[in-house]
Amino acid sequence: VAAVGNSGPISGSIGDPGRYEDVISVGSQYNARNSTLGVVRLPDIHEEIFGLPMRDSVLSKTPLTGEFVFVNYARLQDVSDLDLNGKIAIALRRGAEPNEIVYFSTKEATVSSKGALGLIIINTIPGIVHGQLIHPNSPPEYKPTIPTILITQEDGQIILDALQNRQLLGTVDIKTGLFTNLISLFSSRGPISSFYIKPDIIAPGENINSTWLQNSFMIQNGTSFATPHVTAAIALLLELHGPLSKDEILGILGPSSTTLTNSFDQPWSVNIQGSGSLNLQTALQNPVIISPSKLSFNLANQNKEYTKIIKIKSIVDEPLDIFIDDNVSLGSNVDFMFNLSHINLTNKQEIAIELHVKLNNEIIEPHSFETRLIIITNSTKLMKLTIPIIVHFNDISINITKLDDNYEITQHGIDNYDEIFYQIYRLEDGHTFDKTFSYGEPTIFTLEQGHYLIDVIISHNNTLSYGGIEFDTSQHVNPITTDLQQPLDSVMFRNLMILALISSLIFLFILILIKK
């Protein structure tokens, strides 16, 4: 069990060892203590964004509602021709040039003088900071007059993209209260791989009243404060059920966790909450182990189908009726098919279910889509379980060719590119390595025996394309497919051996009859 780290909210920031597939990775959520946050709600695009209020900022008594207006760097020349009266200003941090300094206080005073209700400042580098309005370089007479918050570069881009083609209305609020449905901004994020989801689970790690020096206590934050919650929960599970593997532990904790949602009742991304928030009570009451506890699929125009096996094992003595809600919503582009959607388990029985995913239409641009699989039981202790699903729609497909002593891993879908990046992960020991090639270089790899997860990113014409393949060196992968199968020569040899064996047995049987 490991903390994911405190490098959030940067995407893909989970570090070692939490990034590895065989580690139970824990992120942080807000604790049941009062906190202060900046909240931006955009009903038109169903987005809810959280930021940090500036130190010394005015606090709004009620949410501010108005039109969002982009003011560049909020300098005088940026707002001179703008009508900001009754509107919410959106500004970029810093200045237009690397050596240009535009203080937070300057931005706030500038838009306030034009009648703005509030100010949202977008960070211009990854991550987030606790900004301060009153500082040694602010004018002595300066006094903040409007609510001001700072949001991440990634969240800011959501607002800027929405502003390109529409009038955008929204609300800004600086709230003090309980935010137990929120993931801590500092909690490191996925994705790490397109083949598995990280973090695995989240637990309270913000505003934790923990021991400190000189026999005292202090409020502290960090994913390292979230991890012990999960470790203790696992200890209780082991005492209740006996020895459990890592996958079995996640198969209990994950499906029984609480899915955290925003104010629009949409689940937060699996890349920040994994299965959801640890729920110790439901984990101890969970009647089944579901493995894997999270599902990730890679689809491409030449890899249109993908099948996963879900194992459901009873860990109680009572008979169980289990229903899988096969109405998984991913739009018209994907079909989800189960070979079983209703099963009965008795006496700690286990059953395997096939989940088949099929792509219906061509992928134009790479993207991902998330949903949740609902599993209902008749258990008197716990009836509803959830499995997070993410589907990666890749615009390139991957082909692996066996050479004499190594492997060539090539892409299909893009004729020319600038660079191609490979991230290769071996499941047996967690060994990870990556390599970048320029266009025209042979993409040759030496792979030891093992099972590999291979992610590919291609840069071309200032855009990125994605692909991935799961590969076992003991098996052969047909060009442009991900179906693992035995080499054709081996199959032919095996068939000939079987035929020869049958012929020999028949011949011996005839000899025995003749002698009789």
Beta strands, then each sheet from edge to edge (+ up, - down):
strand 1: 2-3
strand 2: 25-30
strand 3: 35-42
strand 4: 47-53
strand 5: 64-70
strand 6: 88-92
strand 7: 118-122
strand 8: 148-151
strand 9: 169-177
strand 10: 201-206
strand 11: 208-212
strand 12: 216-220
strand 13: 288-291
strand 14: 295-300
strand 15: 305-314
strand 16: 320-324
strand 17: 334-338
strand 18: 342-345
strand 19: 350-359
strand 20: 367-377
strand 21: 384-394
strand 22: 397-402
strand 23: 407-412
strand 24: 419-426
strand 25: 432-438
strand 26: 444-445
strand 27: 451-460
strand 28: 463-472
strand 29: 476-477
strand 30: 484-485
sheet 1: 1+ 2+ 10+
sheet 2: 3+ 4- 8+ 7+ 6+ 5+ 9- 3+
sheet 3: 11+ 12-
sheet 4: 13+ 15- 19+ 17-
sheet 5: 14+ 21+ 20- 16+ 18-
sheet 6: 22+ 23- 26+
sheet 7: 25+ 24- 27+ 28-
sheet 8: 29+ 30-
end
